[in-house]
Amino acid sequence: MVDLVFNFKTLGNVFTLFALFFIFCGWSYYALKKKTFSLFIFPLIVQAGFLVTYVRIAGLNMDEAEHLHCAWMVGQGMVPFRDFWQHHSPLLWVLLAPAMKAIKPSAAIFEISRLFSLGVFLLIVLVGWRIARKAWGDKAHLPSYLFMVLSASIMGEYFTLRPDLYLTLFLLIGVYVSLAIPQGRLFPVFIAGVCVGLAESFISKQYFLALLPLVALFLLRRNKSFFWGVFIYALGIALGSIPLLLYLFKNHIIKDFIHWVFTSNKERIKLTVMFPLAISALGVFGAWRLFGKYLRERNAEALVLAAAFCLSVASSFTGCVFSFPAGYYLQFLFIVGAACAAGGVLFEAVDKAGSIFKKAAVAGALCTLLVSPNFSRVMSHENSFFGKDKQSVAQLLAYSKNDTCVVLLPYHPIFCFDATRLYSSWQYVFCDNYKDVREDALTKDITQTLLTNPPAIILARLNKRDLMLNLYLKGLIREKDYRPLKALLDERYTIKEIGGVEYYIRNDRL
């Protein structure tokens, strides 16, 4: 579906948005009349304020807890696929493992993770701006570029630890070096290959961007250079893929990797459209103007950036069958779209309005439209809150210290070994639909494991059902095992509510 990004829960939110419109109109009139301030400075500050607010209130995300936990397990010597179930590439965990092994177990890891991810986001914004400057030259306008980037920042969830963040960073570096390829330099072809190899090693998304250096090579219009360049590009991809491949071959998990990351995931991919209207439209308009610039000036850099946007759009039509429209799937598209539109696209719309009053109204409407995604998410946020979620994890960490647990993400005490192979609600969903996930869950006898070495914490209820009953209904424990497990829980555990969720806490831990 097409996400129009408006999601207001109350009439008061709508009135507040109208108030923002009038404020932006007043600011625009003032800025246009004085001509001493950039038109988008104030809206940019508002955008940044919404982002900072959301980073502080947004509840723990399943993915950020999952990747931190997996990185910790790798740091403890465990091997993905073999020692714990996963369907993601392990490169991010391998890189984070030394830090996760050295750090003191604490729920503060989530704040550290978000601050680190925001640092990577700043690098992404910087590379995107360098791309815009290369393609647009002096016409590139920094405040409007930043304003557009921040418009999609909450949807893109750049503050959340995900491999998508590193995919976006390395692909953008690949786009930046590809801008130099049409000038006849082949070294950037090699660097672009390395970036593509690294990016896709983190997660396989935005796959059509692998064609961009070939598009840039084609603009050379010299057959010898093209075929030689393709060879150099392939070498670069191979070099960029080496870190992941070395880890996979060293641990003898290449077949597992291929199965879970490609073969199994392939069953969960669907064709979908979830483009936020405002930023996508600006990206399309900017790419069109870049194409016009190429026709007028034969500026190959403009065409390469426009091609990057088109390839990103083509790559963004796929998503997971179980996921709602997820903005982080479009992280790269948001940045490259803002770079395309950074060449005065917003100013052009304002300038065509006529009188200063009309210009102020158009500018106010544009600002309100681009602020609305962040505004609606901040104002309608009500599910969970970061401080409360972090406190819940801190309590679980205290109970599970140096022991095992059966706790589902995102409130998992991430510095704790799992008693079974089950630690994610994704697995419970997949067990109902995919034979390979069910078989993997059954490789460890859940009943025998719990009876022999009772974990410190066990989740009591899942989807409003008793966990043991849920496991039985899913066929993960046998009927004859249900009573012994319930007896164990009644004799050795006490139910305690933590963060609105019920857990069995082993009595000696209370």
Stockholm file with secondary structure:
# STOCKHOLM 1.0

chainA/1-510         MVDLVFNFKTLGNVFTLFALFFIFCGWSYYALKKKTFSLFIFPLIVQAGFLVTYVRIAGLNMDEAEHLHCAWMVGQGMVPFRDFWQHHSPLLWVLLAPAMKAIKPSAAIFEISRLFSLGVFLLIVLVGWRIARKAWGDKAHLPSYLFMVLSASIMGEYFTLRPDLYLTLFLLIGVYVSLAIPQGRLFPVFIAGVCVGLAESFISKQYFLALLPLVALFLLRRNKSFFWGVFIYALGIALGSIPLLLYLFKNHIIKDFIHWVFTSNKERIKLTVMFPLAISALGVFGAWRLFGKYLRERNAEALVLAAAFCLSVASSFTGCVFSFPAGYYLQFLFIVGAACAAGGVLFEAVDKAGSIFKKAAVAGALCTLLVSPNFSRVMSHENSFFGKDKQSVAQLLAYSKNDTCVVLLPYHPIFCFDATRLYSSWQYVFCDNYKDVREDALTKDITQTLLTNPPAIILARLNKRDLMLNLYLKGLIREKDYRPLKALLDERYTIKEIGGVEYYIRNDRL
#=GR chainA/1-510 SS CCCCCCCCCSHHHHHHHHHHHHHHHHHHHHHHHHCSSCTTHHHHHHHHHHHHHHHHHBCCCHHHHHHHHHHHHHHTTCCBTTTBCCCSCSHHHHHHHHHHHHSCCCTTHHHHHHHHHHHHHHHHHHHHHHHHHHHHGGGCCHHHHHHHHHHTHHHHTTTSCCHHHHHHHHHHHHHHHHTTGGGTCSHHHHHHHHHHHHHHHHCCCSGGGGGHHHHHHHTTCCHHHHHHHHHHHHHHHHHHHHHHHHHHHHTTCHHHHIIIIIIIHHTTEEECCCCCHHHHHHHHHHHHHHHHHHHHHCCHHHHHHHHHHHHHHHHTTEEETTCCCCGGGGHHHHHHHHHHHTTTHHHHHHHTTCSHHHHHHHHHHHHHHHHHHHHHHHHTCCSCBHHHHHHHHHHHHHHHTTSEEECCTTSCCTTSEESSSCCCHHHHHHHHHCHHHHHHHTTSCHHHHHHHSCCSEEECEETTEEHHHHHHHTTSSCHHHHHHHHHHHHHHEEEEEETTEEEEEEGGGC
#=GC SS_cons         CCCCCCCCCSHHHHHHHHHHHHHHHHHHHHHHHHCSSCTTHHHHHHHHHHHHHHHHHBCCCHHHHHHHHHHHHHHTTCCBTTTBCCCSCSHHHHHHHHHHHHSCCCTTHHHHHHHHHHHHHHHHHHHHHHHHHHHHGGGCCHHHHHHHHHHTHHHHTTTSCCHHHHHHHHHHHHHHHHTTGGGTCSHHHHHHHHHHHHHHHHCCCSGGGGGHHHHHHHTTCCHHHHHHHHHHHHHHHHHHHHHHHHHHHHTTCHHHHIIIIIIIHHTTEEECCCCCHHHHHHHHHHHHHHHHHHHHHCCHHHHHHHHHHHHHHHHTTEEETTCCCCGGGGHHHHHHHHHHHTTTHHHHHHHTTCSHHHHHHHHHHHHHHHHHHHHHHHHTCCSCBHHHHHHHHHHHHHHHTTSEEECCTTSCCTTSEESSSCCCHHHHHHHHHCHHHHHHHTTSCHHHHHHHSCCSEEECEETTEEHHHHHHHTTSSCHHHHHHHHHHHHHHEEEEEETTEEEEEEGGGC
//
